[in-house]
Amino acid sequence: MKNENSGKDIVVQSASTTRGEKVIQYTQNGTTNGLWLPIHLSDGSWQFKNKNSGMCLDVTGAVSTNGVQLEQYTCKSSAAGTNQAFKTK
């Protein structure tokens, strides 16, 4: 995934495989911590699984406040409607 404004990829910080590690934007350098498998969910949303860690993009603590840090976390088997489900506009 790449941010259109910055041109930078969404990666797991330091190529970590630890649950709860931060997800940041970074210049892609060809490593698997910047590769995400999109998984189409039953409600039409998407879950993103990191190729390096096998964990999913997650809104930390399932909070809805602005500015919360995204992280990687153990993938939910039923992610539709959760903090691991993302929709495009």
C-alpha positions in Angstrom: 0.0 0.0 0.0 1.3 3.4 -0.9 0.1 6.8 0.3 -0.8 9.0 -2.7 0.3 12.2 -1.1 3.8 11.2 0.2 4.5 8.4 -2.2 5.7 6.3 0.7 4.6 2.7 1.5 2.8 1.6 4.6 5.3 -0.7 6.5 5.7 -2.4 9.8 8.4 -0.5 11.7 11.8 -2.2 11.8 10.4 -5.2 9.9 9.3 -6.5 13.3 7.3 -9.7 13.7 6.1 -8.6 17.2 2.4 -8.2 18.0 1.6 -4.5 18.6 4.5 -3.1 16.5 3.8 0.3 14.9 2.8 0.6 11.3 4.4 3.7 9.7 5.0 5.2 6.2 8.5 4.7 4.8 10.4 4.7 1.6 10.0 1.2 0.2 13.2 -0.7 0.0 12.0 -4.0 -1.3 11.5 -5.8 2.0 8.4 -7.9 2.9 7.4 -5.7 5.8 5.9 -3.4 3.2 3.9 -6.1 1.4 0.2 -6.5 2.4 -2.2 -9.2 1.3 -5.7 -7.7 0.9 -8.4 -10.1 2.2 -11.9 -9.3 1.0 -14.4 -9.6 3.9 -18.1 -10.6 3.8 -19.3 -7.0 4.4 -17.3 -5.6 1.5 -14.5 -4.3 3.6 -10.8 -5.3 3.5 -8.4 -6.8 6.0 -4.6 -6.4 5.3 -2.2 -9.2 6.2 1.5 -8.4 6.4 3.7 -10.8 4.3 6.7 -10.5 6.7 4.9 -11.1 10.1 1.7 -12.8 9.1 -0.2 -10.2 11.3 -2.9 -7.8 10.2 -3.2 -4.0 10.1 -5.1 -3.0 13.2 -6.4 0.2 14.8 -4.7 0.1 18.2 -7.2 -0.6 21.0 -10.1 -0.4 18.6 -10.4 3.3 19.5 -12.2 5.8 17.3 -10.3 9.0 18.1 -8.3 10.9 15.6 -4.5 10.4 15.4 -4.3 6.9 16.9 -1.2 4.9 15.9 -1.9 1.9 13.7 -0.2 -1.4 14.5 0.0 -5.0 13.4 -1.8 -7.5 15.5 -2.9 -11.1 15.4 -5.4 -11.5 12.5 -9.1 -11.9 13.5 -10.7 -14.8 11.8 -14.0 -12.8 11.6 -12.7 -9.3 11.0 -15.8 -7.7 9.3 -17.0 -4.8 11.3 -13.9 -4.7 13.6 -10.8 -2.6 14.0 -9.1 -4.7 11.4 -11.7 -4.0 8.6 -11.0 -1.1 6.2 -13.2 0.3 3.4 -12.3 2.6 0.6 -14.2 5.7 -0.4 
